[in-house]
Amino acid sequence: MNRIAIIGAGVSGLTVAQLLKENNQVVVYEKDDAPGGLIKCRRVEGNLFHTCGGHVFNSKYNHVLDWFWRRFDREREFVKTERNSAVFMENGLHVPYPIENHTYMLPDDMVKGIVSDLVLMSKQNQSEALNFEEFLIKRFGKTLYDAYFKPYNQKIWRRSLADVPISWLEGKLPMPTVEEIIYNNFKQVKEKEFVHSTFWYEKENGSQLIADRLAKGLDVRLSEPIEQLVYDNGKWWVGKDQELYDIVVFCGNIKSLPRIIKGVSLGQYATQIDALESHGTTSVFCKIDKNPYSWIYLPSEEYEAHRIICTGNFAVSNNADENTMTGTVEFTDEIKKDDIIENLDKMPLHPQYITHQYNPYTYPIQDNHTRQMIKDLKEELAASHFFFTGRFADWEYYNMDVAMDAAMKTCNHIK
Ligand SMILES: Cc1cc2nc3c(=O)[nH]c(=O)nc-3n(C[C@H](O)[C@H](O)[C@H](O)COP(=O)(O)OP(=O)(O)OC[C@H]3O[C@@H](n4cnc5c(N)ncnc54)[C@H](O)[C@@H]3O)c2cc1C
């Protein structure tokens, strides 16, 4: 039986721990005072605040779904909901999501532009796009790019989309063909008619329920930040009590590895890790007007927020009482409270500030070399019984289910 130290009690670390605990002695170290990482929730004034992400759950991986649902009484603890999202355009027009399927609702001159774009696109060869801007124009045409995709995505990425690489895109964005766009508009296909247009949501406590359940039965040492991992004679010294382990699985942020790891040289990787870029998110918890939506996308350049997640619609218990409706307004990177309030005043649904949290690491940015670098580093460190997985360990745009899948793959190397 190996002694295994797992760093980080987010979805990834907890999944790894649950998988390895059967045949090993496993300890999870977490710097925060609660498990969950990005999916942590807390109650504020009786309302449930998702402090960052992991709002809803679903997966296209059956093995992940099987593993996940074994831990819950699905019908009793979760509700299944259809996505109902909208794009709020500047002129007060609310267009159902995805916008490319509802172009018939847009103003006349825009529709004419979109039709010309589609005709042009159907005659062109779909050569590979070199960056995100090219990708969006090739997929959706210049008119929709200028009206929605560009302003919305520039708020998220805070840079020219020509400078955003596309390696992270896989599986993240709809990739409709010209034929599909035309068909979906003619037939007025709704979001709920798409595969994976449903999600599961917890009846109580939001995604904190997932974190708490995954932490159940584990030895999780909370409020214990790992500042040093020392490799010595084939073993690892870990934690403030300097306990000895055979194996380490790191599920924190790769940026801290060059500082933390001792006794194994990261060589040239240290510089490459240092150069990795990412964004943070300011999640602003608000009371908002009642509405029927799950997500609202906001391309308007009048304010900086890009999305409202209407978490008050996900479960009745998320709002303090039946007169209150809550949601989270999202801004990329850190926004100060005064600026938040100024922005909220210009936004739809009259958001009233309750509280906010800034999370410095939310969206990893990959370049064309990131995946190979991470793969090579994994291979090198495995020789010292050091493994890593997770959104900011792998520098991947994982959703919860994909983080679980990646954790499973990592454990296959260890068992
Ligand atoms: C805004 C946003 C919305 C999202 N919405 C969804 C969604 O609706 N559905 C979905 O499936 N996914 C969603 N995701 C993705 C989901 O949140 C992540 O896939 C998942 O939470 C990643 O878990 P993780 O364990 O890999 O990383 P993290 O959650 O970052 O966990 C890492 C943990 O390690 C701890 N740690 C780090 N360093 C140390 C150290 N040195 N010592 C001890 N502890 C340490 C941290 O405190 C943290 O608890 C969203 C993400 C974001 C940012």
The ligand as an SDF file (V2000), in Angstrom:
LIG
                    3D

 53 58  0  0  0  0  0  0  0  0999 V2000
  -16.3220   31.0250  -14.2550 C   0  0  0  0  0  0  0  0  0  0  0  0
  -16.3240   29.5410  -14.3740 C   0  0  0  0  0  0  0  0  0  0  0  0
  -17.5160   28.8590  -14.6160 C   0  0  0  0  0  0  0  0  0  0  0  0
  -17.5110   27.4630  -14.7010 C   0  0  0  0  0  0  0  0  0  0  0  0
  -18.6950   26.8120  -14.9060 N   0  0  0  0  0  0  0  0  0  0  0  0
  -18.7050   25.4630  -14.9980 C   0  0  0  0  0  0  0  0  0  0  0  0
  -19.9360   24.7520  -15.1460 C   0  0  0  0  0  0  0  0  0  0  0  0
  -21.0230   25.3440  -15.1670 O   0  0  0  0  0  0  0  0  0  0  0  0
  -19.8750   23.3980  -15.2430 N   0  0  0  0  0  0  0  0  0  0  0  0
  -18.7030   22.7040  -15.1730 C   0  0  0  0  0  0  0  0  0  0  0  0
  -18.7230   21.4680  -15.2680 O   0  0  0  0  0  0  0  0  0  0  0  0
  -17.5170   23.3500  -15.0000 N   0  0  0  0  0  0  0  0  0  0  0  0
  -17.4970   24.6940  -14.9040 C   0  0  0  0  0  0  0  0  0  0  0  0
  -16.3170   25.3570  -14.6860 N   0  0  0  0  0  0  0  0  0  0  0  0
  -15.0850   24.5830  -14.5670 C   0  0  0  0  0  0  0  0  0  0  0  0
  -14.9010   23.9770  -13.1540 C   0  0  0  0  0  0  0  0  0  0  0  0
  -15.0140   24.9870  -12.2050 O   0  0  0  0  0  0  0  0  0  0  0  0
  -13.5020   23.3260  -13.0870 C   0  0  0  0  0  0  0  0  0  0  0  0
  -13.3900   22.3290  -14.0640 O   0  0  0  0  0  0  0  0  0  0  0  0
  -13.1770   22.6290  -11.7650 C   0  0  0  0  0  0  0  0  0  0  0  0
  -13.6500   23.3490  -10.6670 O   0  0  0  0  0  0  0  0  0  0  0  0
  -11.6580   22.4420  -11.6920 C   0  0  0  0  0  0  0  0  0  0  0  0
  -11.2910   21.7990  -10.5130 O   0  0  0  0  0  0  0  0  0  0  0  0
   -9.7530   21.5930  -10.1790 P   0  0  0  0  0  0  0  0  0  0  0  0
   -9.7160   20.7280   -8.9720 O   0  0  0  0  0  0  0  0  0  0  0  0
   -9.0230   21.1290  -11.3820 O   0  0  0  0  0  0  0  0  0  0  0  0
   -9.1670   23.0240   -9.8380 O   0  0  0  0  0  0  0  0  0  0  0  0
   -9.4920   24.0090   -8.6350 P   0  0  0  0  0  0  0  0  0  0  0  0
  -10.9300   24.0840   -8.4120 O   0  0  0  0  0  0  0  0  0  0  0  0
   -8.7490   25.2730   -8.9590 O   0  0  0  0  0  0  0  0  0  0  0  0
   -8.8380   23.3130   -7.3590 O   0  0  0  0  0  0  0  0  0  0  0  0
   -7.4910   23.4450   -6.9830 C   0  0  0  0  0  0  0  0  0  0  0  0
   -7.4350   23.3420   -5.4660 C   0  0  0  0  0  0  0  0  0  0  0  0
   -6.0790   23.2480   -5.0500 O   0  0  0  0  0  0  0  0  0  0  0  0
   -5.8960   24.0690   -3.9140 C   0  0  0  0  0  0  0  0  0  0  0  0
   -4.4640   24.3970   -3.8530 N   0  0  0  0  0  0  0  0  0  0  0  0
   -3.7500   25.0370   -4.8200 C   0  0  0  0  0  0  0  0  0  0  0  0
   -2.4520   25.1210   -4.4410 N   0  0  0  0  0  0  0  0  0  0  0  0
   -2.3530   24.5420   -3.2220 C   0  0  0  0  0  0  0  0  0  0  0  0
   -1.2560   24.3390   -2.3180 C   0  0  0  0  0  0  0  0  0  0  0  0
   -0.0170   24.7410   -2.6010 N   0  0  0  0  0  0  0  0  0  0  0  0
   -1.5130   23.7180   -1.1520 N   0  0  0  0  0  0  0  0  0  0  0  0
   -2.7770   23.2690   -0.8430 C   0  0  0  0  0  0  0  0  0  0  0  0
   -3.8310   23.4690   -1.6600 N   0  0  0  0  0  0  0  0  0  0  0  0
   -3.6200   24.0760   -2.8400 C   0  0  0  0  0  0  0  0  0  0  0  0
   -6.8110   25.2600   -4.1810 C   0  0  0  0  0  0  0  0  0  0  0  0
   -7.0950   25.9810   -2.9990 O   0  0  0  0  0  0  0  0  0  0  0  0
   -8.0310   24.5490   -4.7670 C   0  0  0  0  0  0  0  0  0  0  0  0
   -8.9220   24.1420   -3.7610 O   0  0  0  0  0  0  0  0  0  0  0  0
  -16.2900   26.7450  -14.5760 C   0  0  0  0  0  0  0  0  0  0  0  0
  -15.1040   27.4310  -14.3430 C   0  0  0  0  0  0  0  0  0  0  0  0
  -15.1060   28.8050  -14.2380 C   0  0  0  0  0  0  0  0  0  0  0  0
  -13.8220   29.5170  -13.9690 C   0  0  0  0  0  0  0  0  0  0  0  0
  1  2  1  0
  2  3  1  0
  2 52  2  0
  3  4  2  0
  4  5  1  0
  4 50  1  0
  5  6  2  0
  6  7  1  0
  6 13  1  0
  7  8  2  0
  7  9  1  0
  9 10  1  0
 10 11  2  0
 10 12  1  0
 12 13  2  0
 13 14  1  0
 14 15  1  0
 14 50  1  0
 15 16  1  0
 16 17  1  0
 16 18  1  0
 18 19  1  0
 18 20  1  0
 20 21  1  0
 20 22  1  0
 22 23  1  0
 23 24  1  0
 24 25  2  0
 24 26  1  0
 24 27  1  0
 27 28  1  0
 28 29  2  0
 28 30  1  0
 28 31  1  0
 31 32  1  0
 32 33  1  0
 33 34  1  0
 33 48  1  0
 34 35  1  0
 35 36  1  0
 35 46  1  0
 36 37  1  0
 36 45  1  0
 37 38  2  0
 38 39  1  0
 39 40  1  0
 39 45  2  0
 40 41  1  0
 40 42  2  0
 42 43  1  0
 43 44  2  0
 44 45  1  0
 46 47  1  0
 46 48  1  0
 48 49  1  0
 50 51  2  0
 51 52  1  0
 52 53  1  0
M  END
$$$$
